[in-house]
């Protein structure tokens, strides 16, 4: 009996390494949580999943998106959510755990990655999560008009957001799929001089009347590369509670909105399909 348990512990401790369409995927066991794993693609951290506690969010940016999910509707109320970019399905699992009976669609282009995640990190069979292997924009186009309460964009290819997911035309698709009062949130990555982030705020402002940005102050000051979370809607956002939650995280973040957020853009102009480029690649030091 004791030998069997030891063997299982050794098996759990072994990383799973497999080639997927986006590069080399690694599932690395978390030494501090018995059934938790981190997903890396070509060495870049993508997701963290705890199979025993789907409501646990380890990565800073995912915690901040988790706050948006928490406040997208009254506590516990089911939502209809679209996730553009799947990774290890962390945020879809979180939504299912915190908002039971939610109906969710995940659009993840990398079919081999989806197969790996389904095999090694299986979903709760009771979760209403449909995973479609498709390009994010093509998958979004198949969402019925006004269907979604929440759309989460967390799409990276080679640690960069593809150009066609950074434009006003892309956000037109987001607006079409969202119900009135629905919430859009996106994981944006940039570093000094923050040209990409400023342009993405200007782009969102061209399509949404209500915006907020959540990030580490050092990122907003252009001191280092990192993630910033955009939140947008056609109705007022829960700014006070988002601010409180972001500030009380283990890694505190600041929320910008209104005139300060407009000033942050520094006169950047909206991005269109004809001018769009992929987000900048992170410096190698980010993942060391």
N, C-alpha and C positions, 0 to 999 in steps of 0.2 A: 504494500500500500504506500509506504513512505517513498520507495523508489519510483513508483508511478507518478506521485505528485511532483517529485524532483524532475522527472522527465518532462512533464507538462510545463513546468516552470521554464526549463531550458528551451522548449519549443516556442513558448510565448516570447521569450527574450530574443529570438532570432529575427533579424530584419527580413523583409520580403522585397526583393529587387527584381524588377521586370521592365522590359522595354515597352513603351506605349507610343502612341502617335506623336505626342508632344515631347518625347525625350526618354530619359531613364527615370522611372518612378521607383521611389524607395518608401516603404512603410516601416517606420522606425518605432519600436516599442518605447513607451514612456516608462522610465524606471520608477516613477513615483505613483503611477496609477495602474492597477493590475491589468485592465483590458483597454488601455488607451494607446493610440498610435498617432504619429505625425506622418503626413504625406509630404515628400519632397519630390520635385521634378527637376532633374539636372542640378541637384543641390540646393534649389531654391525652395524654402518652406512654403507649402500651399495650404495645408489644413491640419487640424488636430481633432481627433474623434475619441471620445470615451464611450465605449459600448455599454458600460454600466450606468452612465449618466449623460444622456444626450443633451441635457441642459447646461453641462459644463462647457464653457468657452475659454480656451487657453490663450489664443492669440489676441493681442491687443485690438487689432482692427475688427476681428470677429465679435469681440465683446461690445464694441461700439455699434456695430450693426445689430447686435442682439438688443441693445437698448431701443433702437428704432423699431425692431420687430415687437418688442414689449409694448411700445406706445402707439403702434399703428391701429390698435383697436382696444376696447376695454379688456381688462385682464381675463385671460382664458377663453375669450370669444374666438371661434374658428374663423380663419381668413382664407381667402383664395390668393395664393402666392405663386409668383413666377420667379425662378432663380436662373439667371443667365450666367453660366459658369457653374460647374458642379463640384470639382475637386473631390473631396471625400464625403460630400453631401452634408457637411457639418451644419450649415445654417438651415437646411431643410429638416434635418433631424431635430435641431433646436426648436424650430417652429412647431413641428409635430408634437414634441414633448411639452412645450409650454402652452400650446393652443390645440388641444386634442380635437379631432374631427376636421382639422383644416384640410383643404384640398390644394395640392401643390404640383406644379410642373417644374421640372429641372431640365434645362437645355445645356448639354455638355457635348462639345464637338468631338472630343477624344473617346471614341467607342471602346478602345482597348483599356483606357483608364476606367471607364464605367464598369467594364467586366471585372477588372481587378478589384475595384472597390466593392462591388456587389459580392464577389467571392470571399474576400478576406475580411471585409467590414460590413456584414449583411445588415440590411435595413430591418427595422421592426416590421413584421408582416402586417401589423394592424395600421401602419402609417399610410396615409393616402398620398403617396408620393409617386408620381409618374416621371420617369427619366427618359428623355428623348436625346438621341445622338444626332446633333445637327449644329450648324453654325448658329450663334446666338441671335443674330439679326433675322435669319431665316426662321428660326424657331419662334421668335417673338411675333413674326408676321402671321403665324398660325393661331395665335391666341385671339379669341373672339373679342370684338370691340367692347370695352368697358367691363371685361371679365374680372380683372385683378384688383384686389384690395392693396396689394403690395408687390412691387417688383424690385428685386435685388440684383444688381449687376456686379459681378466679381469675376471678370474674364481676363485671363492673362495667357499669352502665348510667348514662351521664352522670357518670362518675367516682364512682358510688356503688354499693355492693352492694345489690341488691334485697332488700326486707324478707323475702320468703318464703324466702330462702336464709340466714337468720340464726337460725332457730328450732330447738328441740329436735325438732320433727316432721321438719324437713329432715335433721337428723343421724340420726334414726331410719332414714331412707332410705339414708344413707351407711353406717350400721352393717349394714343388711341386705345391701347390695351388696358389702361388704368380706368377704374370707375371714377366718377366725380368724387373728390375727397380722398382718393387713393394716394399712396405714398411710394415714391421712388427713392431708392438709396443705392449708392455706388461706391465701390472701393477704388480710389484714385491714388496713384503712386507717382511721386515726383521728388526732385531735390533742387538745390540752387541752380539757376535763378528762379525756379518755379514758373517758368513760362507755360508749361503744359497745364499745371493746376489752375493758373489764372485764366487761361483760355477755356478750360472746362467749366469754370464758374460762369464766365461770360456766356458760354453756350447754353448752360442750364437756365440762366436768367432770361435768355431769349425765348424760352419755352415754358417756364414755370414762374408764377408770381411770388411763390414762397420758397425761400432757400435757407439752408444752414450748412455749415461746414464744421466737422469735428476732427481735431488733430492735436498732436503734441505741439506745444508752443514752439519748440525748437524747429519743427518742420515749417510752421507758419512764418517763422522769422528767416527761413531759408538757410538754416544752420546745418541741416543734414537731410539725407534722403529718407523717405518714409511714406506711410499711408495716411491719407486723409479721407474721411467719410462724408460724402455729399448726401444731403437729405433734401427732397423737393416734393412739392405738392401744389395743387391749385387752391388749397384752403390753408388757414394758419396752422403752423406746426406747434407741437407741445414744447416750446423752447425752454421754459423754466425747468421742466423735469428732465429734458435732454441735457441741459447745462449741469444740473445737479448730479445726474448719473455719470456724466463724463468726468466731472471734477472729482468724484469720489471713487473712481476706479483705482486699482493698484498702481496703474500707470496713468496718472491724471492727464486729461486732455482739455482743451479749450474749445468752446463753441463760438463761432462767428456768424453773424446774420445781419440783415438790414444794411444800413449805410456803411458800416465797417467792412462788410463782405464785398459790397460794391467797390469801395476804395481799394480793397485787397487786389481786385482784378487789374488795377493799374492801367486801365484803358484798353485791356485786351479785347479783341473782337471775337464774336462767335465763330466756331469751326463749322465748315460745311463739308459735304462729301468731296468736293473738289480740292479743298485745302487740308484735309485731315491727314495726320501722320500718327504713327504709333507712339504711345507714351515712351519716355526715355528709359533706357536700360539702367537698372541699378548698378552702382559701382560694386566691384567684387568684394569690397570690405563689408558690405551690408550683411552678407551671409557668413562671415567668419565668426 
